[in-house]
């Protein structure tokens, strides 16, 4: 899932710049909006995974012995 989002970030970024050079501004705005949405979803997935790892670390914390 994460790798797919990273690939979509690259594709939307390149497509946005391509549409800007072709002076198709609506398509460029859509691509950049999708790029931002993909970035947001990717950050949320990374944050969720990190919180899950942190919870597992807290459950297996034996520093108080």
C-alpha positions as CSV (number, residue, x, y, z in Angstrom):
1,X,0.0,0.0,0.0
2,X,2.8,2.4,0.9
3,X,4.8,1.7,-2.2
4,X,1.7,2.2,-4.4
5,X,1.2,5.6,-2.7
6,X,4.8,6.5,-3.3
7,X,4.5,5.6,-7.0
8,X,1.3,7.6,-7.3
9,X,3.0,10.6,-5.7
10,X,5.7,10.5,-8.4
11,X,3.2,9.9,-11.2
12,X,0.8,12.7,-10.1
13,X,3.8,15.1,-9.6
14,X,5.2,14.4,-13.1
15,X,1.7,14.5,-14.7
16,X,1.0,17.9,-13.0
17,X,4.2,19.4,-14.4
18,X,3.5,18.0,-17.8
19,X,0.0,19.5,-17.8
20,X,1.4,22.8,-16.6
21,X,3.8,22.9,-19.6
22,X,0.9,22.0,-21.9
23,X,-1.1,24.9,-20.4
24,X,-3.9,22.6,-19.3
25,X,-4.3,24.2,-15.9
26,X,-7.4,22.3,-14.7
27,X,-5.8,19.0,-15.3
28,X,-2.6,20.2,-13.5
29,X,-4.6,21.4,-10.5
30,X,-6.4,18.0,-10.4
31,X,-3.1,16.2,-10.5
32,X,-1.5,18.3,-7.8
33,X,-4.6,17.9,-5.6
34,X,-4.4,14.1,-6.0
35,X,-0.7,14.4,-5.2
36,X,-1.5,16.2,-2.0
37,X,-4.2,13.7,-1.1
38,X,-1.8,10.8,-1.7
39,X,0.8,12.4,0.5
40,X,-1.7,12.9,3.3
41,X,-2.9,9.3,3.1
42,X,0.8,8.1,3.1
43,X,1.6,10.2,6.2
44,X,-1.4,8.9,8.0
45,X,-0.4,5.3,7.2
46,X,3.1,5.9,8.4
47,X,1.8,7.5,11.6
48,X,-0.6,4.7,12.2
49,X,2.1,2.1,11.8
50,X,4.5,4.0,14.1
51,X,1.8,4.3,16.8
52,X,1.2,0.5,16.5
53,X,4.9,-0.2,16.8
54,X,5.1,2.1,19.8
55,X,2.2,0.3,21.5
56,X,4.0,-3.0,21.0
57,X,7.2,-1.6,22.4
58,X,5.4,-0.4,25.5
59,X,3.8,-3.8,26.1
60,X,7.2,-5.4,25.9
61,X,9.0,-2.9,28.1
62,X,10.9,-4.6,30.8
63,X,13.0,-1.7,32.1
64,X,11.3,-1.7,35.5
65,X,12.8,-5.0,36.6
